[in-house]
Amino acid sequence: MVECGMEPGEALIAATSSAATLIGEDERGTIDTGKFADLVLLDANPLENIGSLRLVVAVFQQGRRAA
């Protein structure tokens, strides 16, 4: 998406919260109380460089760090 001209923040929103809304998922797509705690922890800011999405430090699924 970024290669097609979107800003990194726009691409992240499209791939997370907008995608969840599109398929009718109220418990996914954003970080908030009462939602599923599936997320990745990165070593750099993807808003500055979308390539930072490859720098995964940890993955959390259902609120727990995945092995």
Phi and psi in radians as a Rosetta constraint file:
Dihedral C 1 N 2 CA 2 C 2 CIRCULARHARMONIC -1.159 0.35
Dihedral N 2 CA 2 C 2 N 3 CIRCULARHARMONIC -0.669 0.35
Dihedral C 2 N 3 CA 3 C 3 CIRCULARHARMONIC -1.107 0.35
Dihedral N 3 CA 3 C 3 N 4 CIRCULARHARMONIC -0.416 0.35
Dihedral C 3 N 4 CA 4 C 4 CIRCULARHARMONIC -1.557 0.35
Dihedral N 4 CA 4 C 4 N 5 CIRCULARHARMONIC 0.000 0.35
Dihedral C 4 N 5 CA 5 C 5 CIRCULARHARMONIC 2.039 0.35
Dihedral N 5 CA 5 C 5 N 6 CIRCULARHARMONIC -0.099 0.35
Dihedral C 5 N 6 CA 6 C 6 CIRCULARHARMONIC -1.306 0.35
Dihedral N 6 CA 6 C 6 N 7 CIRCULARHARMONIC 2.601 0.35
Dihedral C 6 N 7 CA 7 C 7 CIRCULARHARMONIC -1.243 0.35
Dihedral N 7 CA 7 C 7 N 8 CIRCULARHARMONIC 2.660 0.35
Dihedral C 7 N 8 CA 8 C 8 CIRCULARHARMONIC -0.934 0.35
Dihedral N 8 CA 8 C 8 N 9 CIRCULARHARMONIC -0.738 0.35
Dihedral C 8 N 9 CA 9 C 9 CIRCULARHARMONIC -1.113 0.35
Dihedral N 9 CA 9 C 9 N 10 CIRCULARHARMONIC -0.679 0.35
Dihedral C 9 N 10 CA 10 C 10 CIRCULARHARMONIC -1.135 0.35
Dihedral N 10 CA 10 C 10 N 11 CIRCULARHARMONIC -0.713 0.35
Dihedral C 10 N 11 CA 11 C 11 CIRCULARHARMONIC -1.144 0.35
Dihedral N 11 CA 11 C 11 N 12 CIRCULARHARMONIC -0.701 0.35
Dihedral C 11 N 12 CA 12 C 12 CIRCULARHARMONIC -1.138 0.35
Dihedral N 12 CA 12 C 12 N 13 CIRCULARHARMONIC -0.719 0.35
Dihedral C 12 N 13 CA 13 C 13 CIRCULARHARMONIC -1.129 0.35
Dihedral N 13 CA 13 C 13 N 14 CIRCULARHARMONIC -0.751 0.35
Dihedral C 13 N 14 CA 14 C 14 CIRCULARHARMONIC -1.076 0.35
Dihedral N 14 CA 14 C 14 N 15 CIRCULARHARMONIC -0.636 0.35
Dihedral C 14 N 15 CA 15 C 15 CIRCULARHARMONIC -1.474 0.35
Dihedral N 15 CA 15 C 15 N 16 CIRCULARHARMONIC -0.200 0.35
Dihedral C 15 N 16 CA 16 C 16 CIRCULARHARMONIC -2.104 0.35
Dihedral N 16 CA 16 C 16 N 17 CIRCULARHARMONIC -1.505 0.35
Dihedral C 16 N 17 CA 17 C 17 CIRCULARHARMONIC -1.146 0.35
Dihedral N 17 CA 17 C 17 N 18 CIRCULARHARMONIC -0.725 0.35
Dihedral C 17 N 18 CA 18 C 18 CIRCULARHARMONIC -1.167 0.35
Dihedral N 18 CA 18 C 18 N 19 CIRCULARHARMONIC -0.689 0.35
Dihedral C 18 N 19 CA 19 C 19 CIRCULARHARMONIC -1.123 0.35
Dihedral N 19 CA 19 C 19 N 20 CIRCULARHARMONIC -0.728 0.35
Dihedral C 19 N 20 CA 20 C 20 CIRCULARHARMONIC -1.105 0.35
Dihedral N 20 CA 20 C 20 N 21 CIRCULARHARMONIC -0.754 0.35
Dihedral C 20 N 21 CA 21 C 21 CIRCULARHARMONIC -1.080 0.35
Dihedral N 21 CA 21 C 21 N 22 CIRCULARHARMONIC -0.740 0.35
Dihedral C 21 N 22 CA 22 C 22 CIRCULARHARMONIC -1.026 0.35
Dihedral N 22 CA 22 C 22 N 23 CIRCULARHARMONIC -0.647 0.35
Dihedral C 22 N 23 CA 23 C 23 CIRCULARHARMONIC -1.696 0.35
Dihedral N 23 CA 23 C 23 N 24 CIRCULARHARMONIC 0.148 0.35
Dihedral C 23 N 24 CA 24 C 24 CIRCULARHARMONIC 1.382 0.35
Dihedral N 24 CA 24 C 24 N 25 CIRCULARHARMONIC 0.414 0.35
Dihedral C 24 N 25 CA 25 C 25 CIRCULARHARMONIC -1.593 0.35
Dihedral N 25 CA 25 C 25 N 26 CIRCULARHARMONIC 1.937 0.35
Dihedral C 25 N 26 CA 26 C 26 CIRCULARHARMONIC -1.533 0.35
Dihedral N 26 CA 26 C 26 N 27 CIRCULARHARMONIC -0.292 0.35
Dihedral C 26 N 27 CA 27 C 27 CIRCULARHARMONIC -1.792 0.35
Dihedral N 27 CA 27 C 27 N 28 CIRCULARHARMONIC 0.147 0.35
Dihedral C 27 N 28 CA 28 C 28 CIRCULARHARMONIC -2.342 0.35
Dihedral N 28 CA 28 C 28 N 29 CIRCULARHARMONIC 2.906 0.35
Dihedral C 28 N 29 CA 29 C 29 CIRCULARHARMONIC 1.776 0.35
Dihedral N 29 CA 29 C 29 N 30 CIRCULARHARMONIC -0.410 0.35
Dihedral C 29 N 30 CA 30 C 30 CIRCULARHARMONIC -2.477 0.35
Dihedral N 30 CA 30 C 30 N 31 CIRCULARHARMONIC 2.893 0.35
Dihedral C 30 N 31 CA 31 C 31 CIRCULARHARMONIC -1.715 0.35
Dihedral N 31 CA 31 C 31 N 32 CIRCULARHARMONIC 2.076 0.35
Dihedral C 31 N 32 CA 32 C 32 CIRCULARHARMONIC -2.847 0.35
Dihedral N 32 CA 32 C 32 N 33 CIRCULARHARMONIC 2.777 0.35
Dihedral C 32 N 33 CA 33 C 33 CIRCULARHARMONIC -0.998 0.35
Dihedral N 33 CA 33 C 33 N 34 CIRCULARHARMONIC 2.313 0.35
Dihedral C 33 N 34 CA 34 C 34 CIRCULARHARMONIC 1.529 0.35
Dihedral N 34 CA 34 C 34 N 35 CIRCULARHARMONIC -0.041 0.35
Dihedral C 34 N 35 CA 35 C 35 CIRCULARHARMONIC -1.718 0.35
Dihedral N 35 CA 35 C 35 N 36 CIRCULARHARMONIC 2.806 0.35
Dihedral C 35 N 36 CA 36 C 36 CIRCULARHARMONIC -1.066 0.35
Dihedral N 36 CA 36 C 36 N 37 CIRCULARHARMONIC 2.430 0.35
Dihedral C 36 N 37 CA 37 C 37 CIRCULARHARMONIC -1.731 0.35
Dihedral N 37 CA 37 C 37 N 38 CIRCULARHARMONIC 1.108 0.35
Dihedral C 37 N 38 CA 38 C 38 CIRCULARHARMONIC -1.808 0.35
Dihedral N 38 CA 38 C 38 N 39 CIRCULARHARMONIC 2.057 0.35
Dihedral C 38 N 39 CA 39 C 39 CIRCULARHARMONIC -2.791 0.35
Dihedral N 39 CA 39 C 39 N 40 CIRCULARHARMONIC 2.924 0.35
Dihedral C 39 N 40 CA 40 C 40 CIRCULARHARMONIC -2.066 0.35
Dihedral N 40 CA 40 C 40 N 41 CIRCULARHARMONIC 2.522 0.35
Dihedral C 40 N 41 CA 41 C 41 CIRCULARHARMONIC -1.805 0.35
Dihedral N 41 CA 41 C 41 N 42 CIRCULARHARMONIC 2.179 0.35
Dihedral C 41 N 42 CA 42 C 42 CIRCULARHARMONIC -1.856 0.35
Dihedral N 42 CA 42 C 42 N 43 CIRCULARHARMONIC 2.779 0.35
Dihedral C 42 N 43 CA 43 C 43 CIRCULARHARMONIC -1.572 0.35
Dihedral N 43 CA 43 C 43 N 44 CIRCULARHARMONIC -0.075 0.35
Dihedral C 43 N 44 CA 44 C 44 CIRCULARHARMONIC -2.661 0.35
Dihedral N 44 CA 44 C 44 N 45 CIRCULARHARMONIC 2.930 0.35
Dihedral C 44 N 45 CA 45 C 45 CIRCULARHARMONIC -1.490 0.35
Dihedral N 45 CA 45 C 45 N 46 CIRCULARHARMONIC 1.980 0.35
Dihedral C 45 N 46 CA 46 C 46 CIRCULARHARMONIC -1.230 0.35
Dihedral N 46 CA 46 C 46 N 47 CIRCULARHARMONIC -0.231 0.35
Dihedral C 46 N 47 CA 47 C 47 CIRCULARHARMONIC -1.267 0.35
Dihedral N 47 CA 47 C 47 N 48 CIRCULARHARMONIC -0.457 0.35
Dihedral C 47 N 48 CA 48 C 48 CIRCULARHARMONIC -1.524 0.35
Dihedral N 48 CA 48 C 48 N 49 CIRCULARHARMONIC -0.619 0.35
Dihedral C 48 N 49 CA 49 C 49 CIRCULARHARMONIC -2.628 0.35
Dihedral N 49 CA 49 C 49 N 50 CIRCULARHARMONIC 1.943 0.35
Dihedral C 49 N 50 CA 50 C 50 CIRCULARHARMONIC -1.057 0.35
Dihedral N 50 CA 50 C 50 N 51 CIRCULARHARMONIC -0.408 0.35
Dihedral C 50 N 51 CA 51 C 51 CIRCULARHARMONIC -1.095 0.35
Dihedral N 51 CA 51 C 51 N 52 CIRCULARHARMONIC -0.289 0.35
Dihedral C 51 N 52 CA 52 C 52 CIRCULARHARMONIC -1.113 0.35
Dihedral N 52 CA 52 C 52 N 53 CIRCULARHARMONIC -0.276 0.35
Dihedral C 52 N 53 CA 53 C 53 CIRCULARHARMONIC -1.091 0.35
Dihedral N 53 CA 53 C 53 N 54 CIRCULARHARMONIC -0.308 0.35
Dihedral C 53 N 54 CA 54 C 54 CIRCULARHARMONIC -1.484 0.35
Dihedral N 54 CA 54 C 54 N 55 CIRCULARHARMONIC -0.139 0.35
Dihedral C 54 N 55 CA 55 C 55 CIRCULARHARMONIC -1.688 0.35
Dihedral N 55 CA 55 C 55 N 56 CIRCULARHARMONIC 1.067 0.35
Dihedral C 55 N 56 CA 56 C 56 CIRCULARHARMONIC -1.353 0.35
Dihedral N 56 CA 56 C 56 N 57 CIRCULARHARMONIC 2.185 0.35
Dihedral C 56 N 57 CA 57 C 57 CIRCULARHARMONIC -1.652 0.35
Dihedral N 57 CA 57 C 57 N 58 CIRCULARHARMONIC -0.716 0.35
Dihedral C 57 N 58 CA 58 C 58 CIRCULARHARMONIC -2.708 0.35
Dihedral N 58 CA 58 C 58 N 59 CIRCULARHARMONIC 2.688 0.35
Dihedral C 58 N 59 CA 59 C 59 CIRCULARHARMONIC -2.105 0.35
Dihedral N 59 CA 59 C 59 N 60 CIRCULARHARMONIC 2.349 0.35
Dihedral C 59 N 60 CA 60 C 60 CIRCULARHARMONIC -2.059 0.35
Dihedral N 60 CA 60 C 60 N 61 CIRCULARHARMONIC 2.239 0.35
Dihedral C 60 N 61 CA 61 C 61 CIRCULARHARMONIC -2.202 0.35
Dihedral N 61 CA 61 C 61 N 62 CIRCULARHARMONIC 2.263 0.35
Dihedral C 61 N 62 CA 62 C 62 CIRCULARHARMONIC 0.901 0.35
Dihedral N 62 CA 62 C 62 N 63 CIRCULARHARMONIC 0.691 0.35
Dihedral C 62 N 63 CA 63 C 63 CIRCULARHARMONIC 1.436 0.35
Dihedral N 63 CA 63 C 63 N 64 CIRCULARHARMONIC 0.031 0.35
Dihedral C 63 N 64 CA 64 C 64 CIRCULARHARMONIC -2.159 0.35
Dihedral N 64 CA 64 C 64 N 65 CIRCULARHARMONIC 2.560 0.35
Dihedral C 64 N 65 CA 65 C 65 CIRCULARHARMONIC -1.213 0.35
Dihedral N 65 CA 65 C 65 N 66 CIRCULARHARMONIC 2.235 0.35
Dihedral C 65 N 66 CA 66 C 66 CIRCULARHARMONIC -1.366 0.35
Dihedral N 66 CA 66 C 66 N 67 CIRCULARHARMONIC 2.621 0.35
